Amino acid sequence: MPIFARTKLVIHDDCLTPAMGSPKKGLSYATVSYSGPNPQTLYEQIKKLIVVVFGAQEREIQERNFSWDRSKPEETFRVTFEFVKDLDSFSFMWFTIILTGVARPSRQFGKEGNADMRIEAALRTEYPQDTLWQRSLLYEMFRAFYHRFIYEDKRQKFKNDCRDLVGQLQNEIKSFLNVLSKSG
């Protein structure tokens, strides 16, 4: 759970980008594209997969920027799902899934079209700095020591877990899309 403090030190890492200094170049997001029957079914399926893969409860999933235009025969939709997975008192994973697509009437399938998903994931660590003690030099020295020599290994494990969860979600979505395209 994010720390609600007036002032805080925030350490933010994109889970999908390689470490600094790495020769690998990478994007800070994963994508899945689909073209075939019934792309609109992804809306409900993504919510179900977030519950299964991340161990979330459906009420913890936030839907932002929801837009579904059904005024024309060609439906367009766009929705952003956000989910926060708490890890400990300092850190949490923050997932964002952006779904966009078009569904057209089809005689063979009912509807067909395409959909694109963008999955973003971040690991955030927040240290509150509200009290006089938390802003003192002595506290900052202890916090820096703790973070550097004790907590950094834990954060690296969290980042690897975050990357694995995104890969698992991506694979589950692809499996669903394979079934969807075959069943039509």
C-alpha positions as a Markdown table, in Angstrom:
| # | Residue | x | y | z |
|---|---|---|---|---|
| 1 | Met | 0.0 | 0.0 | 0.0 |
| 2 | Pro | 1.5 | 3.4 | -0.9 |
| 3 | Ile | 2.5 | 5.4 | 2.1 |
| 4 | Phe | 0.3 | 8.4 | 2.6 |
| 5 | Ala | 2.8 | 11.0 | 3.8 |
| 6 | Arg | 3.2 | 14.7 | 3.0 |
| 7 | Thr | 6.8 | 14.1 | 2.1 |
| 8 | Lys | 8.5 | 10.9 | 1.3 |
| 9 | Leu | 11.5 | 9.5 | -0.5 |
| 10 | Val | 10.3 | 7.4 | -3.5 |
| 11 | Ile | 12.4 | 4.9 | -5.4 |
| 12 | His | 10.7 | 3.9 | -8.6 |
| 13 | Asp | 11.9 | 1.1 | -10.9 |
| 14 | Asp | 10.2 | -0.1 | -14.1 |
| 15 | Cys | 10.1 | -3.9 | -13.8 |
| 16 | Leu | 10.6 | -4.6 | -17.5 |
| 17 | Thr | 13.6 | -2.4 | -18.2 |
| 18 | Pro | 17.1 | -3.8 | -17.9 |
| 19 | Ala | 19.3 | -2.7 | -15.1 |
| 20 | Met | 21.4 | 0.5 | -15.6 |
| 21 | Gly | 24.6 | -0.2 | -17.4 |
| 22 | Ser | 23.1 | -3.3 | -19.0 |
| 23 | Pro | 24.1 | -3.8 | -22.7 |
| 24 | Lys | 20.5 | -4.9 | -23.3 |
| 25 | Lys | 18.0 | -2.3 | -24.4 |
| 26 | Gly | 14.4 | -2.9 | -23.6 |
| 27 | Leu | 11.0 | -1.3 | -23.4 |
| 28 | Ser | 9.4 | -0.5 | -20.1 |
| 29 | Tyr | 6.2 | -2.3 | -21.1 |
| 30 | Ala | 5.0 | -5.5 | -22.7 |
| 31 | Thr | 2.5 | -5.7 | -25.5 |
| 32 | Val | 0.0 | -8.2 | -26.8 |
| 33 | Ser | -1.9 | -7.7 | -30.1 |
| 34 | Tyr | -4.9 | -9.7 | -31.4 |
| 35 | Ser | -6.9 | -9.8 | -34.5 |
| 36 | Gly | -9.8 | -12.2 | -34.8 |
| 37 | Pro | -13.2 | -13.0 | -33.5 |
| 38 | Asn | -14.8 | -11.3 | -30.4 |
| 39 | Pro | -12.0 | -9.0 | -29.2 |
| 40 | Gln | -14.4 | -7.3 | -26.8 |
| 41 | Thr | -14.3 | -10.4 | -24.6 |
| 42 | Leu | -10.8 | -9.4 | -23.5 |
| 43 | Tyr | -12.3 | -6.8 | -21.2 |
| 44 | Glu | -13.8 | -9.3 | -18.8 |
| 45 | Gln | -11.0 | -11.8 | -19.3 |
| 46 | Ile | -8.3 | -9.3 | -18.3 |
| 47 | Lys | -10.1 | -8.7 | -15.0 |
| 48 | Lys | -10.3 | -12.4 | -14.3 |
| 49 | Leu | -6.6 | -12.9 | -15.1 |
| 50 | Ile | -5.5 | -10.1 | -12.8 |
| 51 | Val | -7.4 | -11.9 | -10.0 |
| 52 | Val | -5.8 | -15.3 | -10.9 |
| 53 | Val | -2.2 | -14.2 | -11.7 |
| 54 | Phe | -1.7 | -11.4 | -9.1 |
| 55 | Gly | -3.9 | -12.9 | -6.4 |
| 56 | Ala | -6.0 | -9.8 | -6.3 |
| 57 | Gln | -9.6 | -9.3 | -5.4 |
| 58 | Glu | -11.8 | -7.8 | -8.0 |
| 59 | Arg | -12.6 | -4.8 | -5.9 |
| 60 | Glu | -8.9 | -3.9 | -5.8 |
| 61 | Ile | -8.7 | -3.4 | -9.6 |
| 62 | Gln | -9.2 | 0.2 | -10.7 |
| 63 | Glu | -10.6 | 1.0 | -14.1 |
| 64 | Arg | -9.5 | 4.3 | -15.5 |
| 65 | Asn | -10.2 | 6.1 | -18.7 |
| 66 | Phe | -13.1 | 3.8 | -19.6 |
| 67 | Ser | -14.5 | 4.5 | -23.0 |
| 68 | Trp | -16.8 | 2.2 | -25.1 |
| 69 | Asp | -18.5 | 3.8 | -28.1 |
| 70 | Arg | -21.4 | 1.6 | -29.3 |
| 71 | Ser | -23.1 | 4.4 | -31.3 |
| 72 | Lys | -21.7 | 3.0 | -34.6 |
| 73 | Pro | -21.7 | -0.5 | -36.0 |
| 74 | Glu | -18.0 | -0.5 | -35.5 |
| 75 | Glu | -17.5 | -0.4 | -31.7 |
| 76 | Thr | -14.4 | 1.1 | -30.3 |
| 77 | Phe | -13.2 | 0.6 | -26.7 |
| 78 | Arg | -10.4 | 1.7 | -24.5 |
| 79 | Val | -9.9 | 1.0 | -20.8 |
| 80 | Thr | -7.0 | 1.3 | -18.4 |
| 81 | Phe | -6.8 | -1.2 | -15.5 |
| 82 | Glu | -4.6 | -0.4 | -12.5 |
| 83 | Phe | -3.7 | -2.7 | -9.7 |
| 84 | Val | -1.4 | -2.3 | -6.7 |
| 85 | Lys | 0.1 | -5.4 | -5.1 |
| 86 | Asp | 1.5 | -4.7 | -1.6 |
| 87 | Leu | 4.8 | -6.4 | -0.7 |
| 88 | Asp | 5.8 | -5.1 | 2.7 |
| 89 | Ser | 5.6 | -1.8 | 4.7 |
| 90 | Phe | 7.9 | 0.0 | 2.2 |
| 91 | Ser | 7.3 | -1.5 | -1.2 |
| 92 | Phe | 4.6 | -2.3 | -3.7 |
| 93 | Met | 4.1 | -3.3 | -7.3 |
| 94 | Trp | 2.1 | -1.1 | -9.5 |
| 95 | Phe | 0.5 | -2.7 | -12.7 |
| 96 | Thr | -1.2 | -0.8 | -15.5 |
| 97 | Ile | -2.9 | -2.6 | -18.4 |
| 98 | Ile | -4.2 | -0.5 | -21.3 |
| 99 | Leu | -6.7 | -2.3 | -23.6 |
| 100 | Thr | -7.8 | -0.7 | -26.9 |
| 101 | Gly | -9.7 | -2.2 | -29.7 |
| 102 | Val | -12.3 | -2.3 | -32.4 |
| 103 | Ala | -15.1 | -4.8 | -32.8 |
| 104 | Arg | -17.2 | -5.0 | -36.1 |
| 105 | Pro | -20.3 | -7.1 | -36.8 |
| 106 | Ser | -19.5 | -10.4 | -38.4 |
| 107 | Arg | -21.8 | -13.0 | -39.9 |
| 108 | Gln | -19.4 | -15.9 | -39.0 |
| 109 | Phe | -18.4 | -14.9 | -35.4 |
| 110 | Gly | -21.0 | -12.3 | -34.2 |
| 111 | Lys | -18.2 | -9.8 | -33.9 |
| 112 | Glu | -14.6 | -9.6 | -35.1 |
| 113 | Gly | -11.9 | -7.0 | -35.0 |
| 114 | Asn | -8.6 | -6.3 | -33.2 |
| 115 | Ala | -7.3 | -5.4 | -29.8 |
| 116 | Asp | -4.0 | -4.2 | -28.4 |
| 117 | Met | -2.8 | -4.4 | -24.9 |
| 118 | Arg | 0.1 | -2.6 | -23.2 |
| 119 | Ile | 1.2 | -3.9 | -19.8 |
| 120 | Glu | 3.3 | -1.7 | -17.6 |
| 121 | Ala | 4.8 | -2.6 | -14.2 |
| 122 | Ala | 6.7 | -0.7 | -11.6 |
| 123 | Leu | 8.3 | -1.5 | -8.3 |
| 124 | Arg | 8.0 | 1.5 | -5.8 |
| 125 | Thr | 9.6 | 1.8 | -2.4 |
| 126 | Glu | 8.5 | 4.8 | -0.3 |
| 127 | Tyr | 10.2 | 6.0 | 2.9 |
| 128 | Pro | 8.1 | 8.6 | 4.8 |
| 129 | Gln | 9.9 | 11.8 | 5.8 |
| 130 | Asp | 7.2 | 13.6 | 7.8 |
| 131 | Thr | 8.6 | 13.7 | 11.3 |
| 132 | Leu | 11.6 | 15.6 | 12.6 |
| 133 | Trp | 13.3 | 12.3 | 13.3 |
| 134 | Gln | 12.7 | 11.0 | 9.7 |
| 135 | Arg | 14.3 | 14.2 | 8.3 |
| 136 | Ser | 17.3 | 14.1 | 10.5 |
| 137 | Leu | 20.8 | 13.3 | 9.2 |
| 138 | Leu | 21.2 | 10.4 | 11.6 |
| 139 | Tyr | 18.0 | 8.8 | 10.4 |
| 140 | Glu | 19.0 | 9.3 | 6.8 |
| 141 | Met | 22.3 | 7.6 | 7.5 |
| 142 | Phe | 20.5 | 4.6 | 9.1 |
| 143 | Arg | 18.0 | 4.5 | 6.3 |
| 144 | Ala | 20.7 | 4.6 | 3.6 |
| 145 | Phe | 22.7 | 1.9 | 5.3 |
| 146 | Tyr | 19.6 | -0.3 | 5.7 |
| 147 | His | 18.5 | 0.2 | 2.1 |
| 148 | Arg | 22.0 | -0.3 | 0.6 |
| 149 | Phe | 23.1 | -3.4 | 2.6 |
| 150 | Ile | 19.9 | -5.1 | 3.6 |
| 151 | Tyr | 16.9 | -4.1 | 1.6 |
| 152 | Glu | 18.4 | -3.8 | -1.9 |
| 153 | Asp | 18.6 | -7.6 | -2.3 |
| 154 | Lys | 15.0 | -7.8 | -1.3 |
| 155 | Arg | 14.0 | -5.1 | -3.8 |
| 156 | Gln | 15.9 | -7.0 | -6.6 |
| 157 | Lys | 13.9 | -10.1 | -5.7 |
| 158 | Phe | 10.7 | -8.1 | -5.8 |
| 159 | Lys | 11.7 | -6.7 | -9.2 |
| 160 | Asn | 12.3 | -10.2 | -10.6 |
| 161 | Asp | 9.0 | -11.4 | -9.2 |
| 162 | Cys | 7.3 | -8.4 | -10.8 |
| 163 | Arg | 8.9 | -9.2 | -14.2 |
| 164 | Asp | 7.8 | -12.9 | -13.8 |
| 165 | Leu | 4.2 | -11.8 | -13.0 |
| 166 | Val | 4.0 | -9.7 | -16.1 |
| 167 | Gly | 5.3 | -12.6 | -18.2 |
| 168 | Gln | 2.8 | -14.9 | -16.6 |
| 169 | Leu | -0.1 | -12.5 | -17.3 |
| 170 | Gln | 1.1 | -12.0 | -20.9 |
| 171 | Asn | 1.2 | -15.8 | -21.4 |
| 172 | Glu | -2.2 | -16.3 | -19.9 |
| 173 | Ile | -3.6 | -13.6 | -22.2 |
| 174 | Lys | -2.0 | -15.2 | -25.2 |
| 175 | Ser | -3.4 | -18.6 | -24.2 |
| 176 | Phe | -6.9 | -17.1 | -24.0 |
| 177 | Leu | -6.5 | -15.5 | -27.4 |
| 178 | Asn | -5.4 | -18.8 | -29.0 |
| 179 | Val | -8.5 | -20.5 | -27.6 |
| 180 | Leu | -10.7 | -17.5 | -28.7 |
| 181 | Ser | -9.4 | -17.5 | -32.2 |
| 182 | Lys | -9.8 | -21.3 | -32.6 |
| 183 | Ser | -13.3 | -21.3 | -31.1 |
| 184 | Gly | -14.5 | -18.3 | -33.1 |
